[in-house]
Amino acid sequence: MEQAIEQFRAFNRVHTRFAAVLAPRYMDSELGVAEARLLYEIAGRQPVLAIELQEVLGLDAGYVSRAVKRFEERGWVARARGTEDARRRPIALLPAGRAAFDALDTATRAHSRRQLESLGPGGGPLLGHHLAAARALIEGGAGNWTVRTLRTGDMGAIASRQAVFYAEHYGWERPMELLLNDVTTGFLRDFRPGREQCWVAERGGEMLGSVMLADGGVDIAKLRLLYVEGHARGLGIGDALVRHCVEFARAAGYARLDLWTHTILASARRIYAAQGFELVDSAAHTMFGEPVMGETWSLDLNRDAPPARP
């Protein structure tokens, strides 16, 4: 956690400079950052109550009241008539306020474009991708992830990410990367709709985990390449991915679901055992360099499914 705290603080220092929010006047306007954000929310939510602006922005009621009053004095906004409690009277932009917002929005977009273009080819989209993932995490919490099926580009990402992971954590370098590329390429080349599928867990566009189910012949399906990113473990993603495989295999009419893993991959083994798989064989090999114990696990799909975990 201490490392995460330092990374978070370091990012804030870099971002506030990069986004130009340290200047006394935002985008050379007559507004500070908080006032500019308040104007943005009014423009996007109007008619909106002051109490709603407080909740959305986390600002003090007194500050919001004073800022809205300044906007009124400039002829930018007006409150609807009604209750004497100003906080309960909807706020909306007047033409002058719309003009002020449009000018500020144009300046912000131009600045954002310049900053993103300064990152070089591909830098802007890459930053946007990671910011979308960060936003999803902040707004929805760690558990705000979904599972979807295969899309174009997934196989390359799956092979690349897993190759890096196994090289960094277990020293399984080129041989593992070759295996991953063979499996993913073969899956795409020989894909059989209705008999095979790939599932991806993601949050805000970030791939958090994946698994594949391939046809093994003679009523046997194979679960392949289960993987969950380190920072996404403990959220139930691995369980969900394996469950998708098992349910799909049953629905497709397979009699058995097999998989190959390694004794060293303890977290994956626990998931398989919880889903009803049984260890049926083990043998040492040197496919990735140093000797490692490989294991074959199998699930009889004709048996009743194990009870769902609470």
VENJODA-V713709 format. One record per residue. N is the residue number from 1. RES is the residue in one letter. NEAR is the number of other C-alpha atoms within 10 Angstrom. D_CENTER is the distance of its C-alpha to the mean C-alpha in Angstrom with 2 decimals. Layout:
BEGIN
n: [N:N]
res: [RES:RES]
near: [NEAR:NEAR]
d_center: [D_CENTER:D_CENTER]
END
This chain:
BEGIN
n: [1:2:3:4:5:6:7:8:9:10:11:12:13:14:15:16:17:18:19:20:21:22:23:24:25:26:27:28:29:30:31:32:33:34:35:36:37:38:39:40:41:42:43:44:45:46:47:48:49:50:51:52:53:54:55:56:57:58:59:60:61:62:63:64:65:66:67:68:69:70:71:72:73:74:75:76:77:78:79:80:81:82:83:84:85:86:87:88:89:90:91:92:93:94:95:96:97:98:99:100:101:102:103:104:105:106:107:108:109:110:111:112:113:114:115:116:117:118:119:120:121:122:123:124:125:126:127:128:129:130:131:132:133:134:135:136:137:138:139:140:141:142:143:144:145:146:147:148:149:150:151:152:153:154:155:156:157:158:159:160:161:162:163:164:165:166:167:168:169:170:171:172:173:174:175:176:177:178:179:180:181:182:183:184:185:186:187:188:189:190:191:192:193:194:195:196:197:198:199:200:201:202:203:204:205:206:207:208:209:210:211:212:213:214:215:216:217:218:219:220:221:222:223:224:225:226:227:228:229:230:231:232:233:234:235:236:237:238:239:240:241:242:243:244:245:246:247:248:249:250:251:252:253:254:255:256:257:258:259:260:261:262:263:264:265:266:267:268:269:270:271:272:273:274:275:276:277:278:279:280:281:282:283:284:285:286:287:288:289:290:291:292:293:294:295:296:297:298:299:300:301:302:303:304:305:306:307:308:309:310]
res: [M:E:Q:A:I:E:Q:F:R:A:F:N:R:V:H:T:R:F:A:A:V:L:A:P:R:Y:M:D:S:E:L:G:V:A:E:A:R:L:L:Y:E:I:A:G:R:Q:P:V:L:A:I:E:L:Q:E:V:L:G:L:D:A:G:Y:V:S:R:A:V:K:R:F:E:E:R:G:W:V:A:R:A:R:G:T:E:D:A:R:R:R:P:I:A:L:L:P:A:G:R:A:A:F:D:A:L:D:T:A:T:R:A:H:S:R:R:Q:L:E:S:L:G:P:G:G:G:P:L:L:G:H:H:L:A:A:A:R:A:L:I:E:G:G:A:G:N:W:T:V:R:T:L:R:T:G:D:M:G:A:I:A:S:R:Q:A:V:F:Y:A:E:H:Y:G:W:E:R:P:M:E:L:L:L:N:D:V:T:T:G:F:L:R:D:F:R:P:G:R:E:Q:C:W:V:A:E:R:G:G:E:M:L:G:S:V:M:L:A:D:G:G:V:D:I:A:K:L:R:L:L:Y:V:E:G:H:A:R:G:L:G:I:G:D:A:L:V:R:H:C:V:E:F:A:R:A:A:G:Y:A:R:L:D:L:W:T:H:T:I:L:A:S:A:R:R:I:Y:A:A:Q:G:F:E:L:V:D:S:A:A:H:T:M:F:G:E:P:V:M:G:E:T:W:S:L:D:L:N:R:D:A:P:P:A:R:P]
near: [6:7:8:9:10:11:12:11:12:11:11:12:11:10:13:12:11:14:13:17:15:13:12:13:15:20:21:11:14:12:15:17:18:16:19:19:14:20:25:15:16:24:20:12:14:12:16:19:19:21:18:16:20:18:11:11:13:10:14:12:15:9:13:21:16:11:16:21:16:14:18:17:11:11:14:21:23:19:20:14:10:10:9:8:7:16:19:17:19:19:22:21:23:16:12:13:21:17:13:17:19:14:13:20:15:12:16:16:11:11:16:16:12:11:15:18:14:11:13:9:10:10:13:16:13:12:13:12:14:14:15:15:17:17:13:19:16:11:9:13:12:14:14:14:20:15:17:12:13:13:10:8:8:17:20:13:13:21:21:14:15:21:21:15:16:14:16:11:8:11:14:18:16:13:14:20:20:12:15:21:18:12:18:19:15:12:19:11:9:11:14:12:7:10:17:21:21:22:22:24:24:19:23:19:16:17:21:22:25:28:22:25:26:24:20:16:9:9:13:19:29:21:25:21:21:20:22:23:16:10:9:19:14:13:14:12:24:25:17:16:24:23:16:18:24:23:12:18:27:17:12:14:14:22:16:20:24:21:19:16:20:16:15:13:10:10:12:19:19:12:18:21:14:15:19:18:21:16:16:11:11:15:11:13:12:10:13:17:13:11:10:15:13:18:18:16:20:22:23:17:21:11:10:8:14:10:9:8:7:3]
d_center: [19.75:22.35:20.57:17.38:19.81:21.47:18.37:17.36:20.97:21.28:18.33:19.98:23.25:22.04:20.07:23.01:25.29:23.11:22.55:26.26:26.03:28.75:31.61:33.92:33.60:30.30:30.64:34.41:34.69:36.72:33.67:31.80:28.01:28.02:30.51:28.63:25.46:27.77:29.31:25.96:25.12:28.65:28.42:25.22:26.27:30.05:32.09:30.42:31.94:32.15:30.90:27.68:27.24:27.81:25.12:22.45:23.31:24.53:27.84:31.31:33.36:36.22:34.20:32.80:36.34:37.87:35.37:35.80:39.56:39.45:37.65:40.43:43.09:41.72:41.86:38.12:37.42:39.50:39.26:40.42:43.67:43.87:43.43:44.81:41.57:39.85:36.42:36.92:37.95:35.30:34.73:34.57:34.96:38.39:39.02:39.37:36.06:34.36:36.00:34.86:31.24:31.35:32.82:30.21:27.35:28.98:29.44:25.84:24.59:27.21:26.29:22.56:23.63:26.01:23.57:20.94:23.84:25.10:22.20:23.81:22.95:19.28:18.47:17.56:15.05:13.47:13.34:12.04:9.02:8.26:9.48:7.29:4.19:7.23:8.56:6.26:6.91:10.43:11.24:10.14:10.42:9.11:9.99:8.05:6.60:8.67:10.80:12.33:15.17:16.00:15.58:17.49:16.25:14.37:17.43:17.76:14.26:14.92:18.34:17.51:14.86:17.10:20.18:19.06:18.13:21.46:23.42:22.25:22.66:25.52:27.20:26.72:26.71:28.30:29.41:25.96:24.49:27.33:26.71:23.01:24.06:26.92:24.89:22.20:24.95:27.18:24.61:24.16:27.89:29.13:26.48:28.23:26.69:27.32:27.91:24.76:21.02:17.65:14.57:10.94:8.36:4.82:2.25:3.50:4.83:3.76:6.26:6.74:10.19:12.91:16.56:19.48:22.69:25.73:29.31:31.57:34.79:37.41:35.14:32.82:29.05:27.07:23.68:22.28:19.69:17.70:15.09:12.37:11.01:13.26:11.10:9.54:13.11:15.10:12.70:14.60:12.26:15.21:17.62:15.84:15.62:19.26:20.31:19.15:21.30:24.22:24.29:24.13:26.83:29.06:28.75:29.58:32.71:32.16:34.40:32.53:29.13:29.41:27.17:27.90:26.41:27.85:29.40:27.50:24.09:24.83:21.48:21.33:25.00:24.54:22.05:24.56:27.45:25.84:25.33:29.03:29.12:32.21:32.99:35.75:36.31:35.60:36.92:36.57:35.77:35.45:33.19:30.91:33.79:34.64:35.62:32.86:33.20:31.61:31.43:31.59:30.34:31.26:30.70:33.55:32.01:35.33:35.10:33.75:30.09:29.61:28.91:25.34:24.14:24.29]
END
